[in-house]
């Protein structure tokens, strides 16, 4: 059963001058789908990390790092990664 684990917040630019902050697997997954190429290995790693976070089988900091890496690979500006 999902534990609703959270990560340290990540703030990124969704559009010009618009920032969004996420701290849970659902919001991270939405951001990945919106900003990343699903064929990119960084996306795939981050998507699996989100599932692991939601299931409580991955360290939150590891999931956060994978998420940040996927956004960065997609060219998304991340504030204070």
C-alpha positions in Angstrom: 0.0 0.0 0.0 1.4 3.5 -0.9 2.9 5.4 2.0 2.4 8.9 0.5 6.1 9.6 1.0 7.4 13.0 0.2 10.7 14.5 -1.0 12.4 17.8 -0.2 10.5 20.2 -2.5 11.8 20.8 -6.0 10.9 24.1 -7.7 11.2 24.3 -11.5 10.1 26.6 -14.3 6.9 25.3 -16.0 6.7 28.2 -18.4 8.3 31.6 -18.8 8.3 33.1 -15.4 5.9 30.4 -13.9 7.4 28.2 -11.3 5.9 25.1 -9.7 7.0 23.2 -6.6 6.5 19.5 -6.2 7.2 17.2 -3.2 5.3 13.9 -3.9 5.3 11.1 -6.4 2.1 12.1 -8.1 3.2 15.7 -8.7 6.6 14.5 -9.8 5.0 12.1 -12.3 2.8 14.8 -13.7 5.8 17.1 -14.2 7.8 14.3 -15.9 4.9 13.6 -18.4 4.6 17.3 -19.1 8.2 18.2 -19.7 10.2 15.1 -20.6 10.6 12.8 -23.5 9.3 9.4 -22.5 11.9 7.7 -24.6 14.7 9.4 -22.7 16.5 7.0 -20.2 16.6 9.8 -17.6 12.8 10.0 -17.8 12.5 6.3 -17.5 14.7 6.1 -14.5 12.8 9.0 -12.8 9.4 7.4 -13.6 10.5 4.2 -11.9 11.8 6.2 -9.0 8.4 7.9 -8.7 6.7 4.5 -8.6 9.2 3.4 -6.0 8.6 6.5 -3.9 4.9 5.9 -4.1 5.3 2.3 -3.0 7.8 3.2 -0.3 10.6 1.0 -1.9 13.0 3.8 -2.7 14.8 6.4 -0.6 13.1 9.8 -1.1 16.5 11.5 -1.8 17.3 9.0 -4.5 13.9 9.6 -6.1 14.4 13.4 -5.9 17.8 13.1 -7.5 16.4 11.0 -10.4 13.6 13.5 -10.9 15.9 16.5 -10.9 18.2 14.7 -13.4 15.3 14.0 -15.8 14.1 17.6 -15.7 17.6 18.9 -16.3 18.1 16.5 -19.2 14.9 17.9 -20.7 16.2 21.4 -20.4 13.9 22.5 -17.6 15.3 25.2 -15.3 15.4 24.0 -11.7 15.6 26.5 -8.9 18.0 25.4 -6.2 18.3 21.7 -7.1 
